[in-house]
Structures are given as structure tokens and as C-alpha cells.
Amino acid sequence: MFGLAAIVSGPVAHAVGLRGPDDGMQPAAHRTYVVRDGDTLWSIATRVAHGDDPRPLVDAIEAENDVTAGALLPGMALTVPAP
């Protein structure tokens, strides 16, 4: 068990992008959302924002995926940042 902990906390962890709490970096949480028929950036952001103002999330989804509201197609996979 100790060997595994040493590997995960050492150079391998750094190489695969795992970070500890002492490095000042917080991992960005993202999820993948598959666009359904009738979805808009606003409707997606409203679902994910859980009652918060969805406008910043709409902007973030647009920027993260390089899409505009009129370019959404059913089946398209979007990266959605955590609100």
C-alpha cells in the first residue's frame, strides 16, 4: 500500500496532472454535455447553474467550445465548466 501511495504522490502524479493541495492550483471541474434537440446555451447553463445567474456560464460554454448559440446541433458534445 505504501508503494502505491509513493508512486501516486511523486513524479508520476505530476506527470499525469494530479496536484496536491499545497501547490496553489485547483483543478478546473468540467463535464461533458451532449446537446439534445431543442437545447440552447441558455437552457444548458440554467440546468447546470442550479439557480445561479446562467449568463456567465453561457459565456464560458461559448468560449470553452468555440461555439455560438445558433451553432448547436443535437448530438454535439460540449465541455461545460463548473459554475
N, C-alpha and C positions, 0 to 999 in steps of 0.2 A: 504494500500500500504506500509506503514511504517513497519508493522509487517512482511510482506514478505521479505522486504529488511533486516530486522534484522535477520531473520532466515537464509537467504542465505549468509549473511556475517559473521555469527557467527560459533558456533561449528558444525552445520550441514554442512556448506560449507567445513570445514576442514575434516569432516568425509567422504564426498563424493569426496574429492580430488580437490575441487575448490581452487584456490590460487589467492591471490591479488597481485598487482604489487609491494608491499613493502616487499615480503618475499624472494626476490632474486632468485626465481625459475621461469623459463619459462616453460610452458607446452610443451612437445615434440609433434609436429604435426605428425600424421601418417594417412595414408589412406590405405584402403584395395583394392587390385587389384586382379581380377580374371584372371588367366592365360588363354589365348586363344591359339588355335592351331598355332604353328609357333613362338610363343613368346620365347624370350631369356631374360636372365637377362639384357643383354646389350640393347636390344630393349625397355624393360620396363623402364630402367633407363634413356635412351635417351629421351623417351616421357615425363618423369616426370621432368628431369633436365632442360628442356627448354633452350637448347643451352649451358649450362654449361658442364664441363667435367663430363661424366657419371661414370667414374671409381670409385670415392669414393662412389657413390650411389649403384653401383653394389656390392661393398664390404659390404655396410650397409644392403642391402636387404639380401645378403647371411647370414650375422651374425644374423640379426633380426629373420630370419625364419629357420635358421639351414638347409639351402639347398645349393646345388651346381648347377651349370649351367645345367648339364646333368640330374638333377632330377626333372625338371619342367614338369608338366603334365597339359593338358587342364582341366580347372575347379578348379584347386588348388587356394586357396585364400592366397595371400601374404600380409603381413604387409609391407608397403613401407614408410620409414621415409621421412620427408620433406627434400628436398635438401638444 
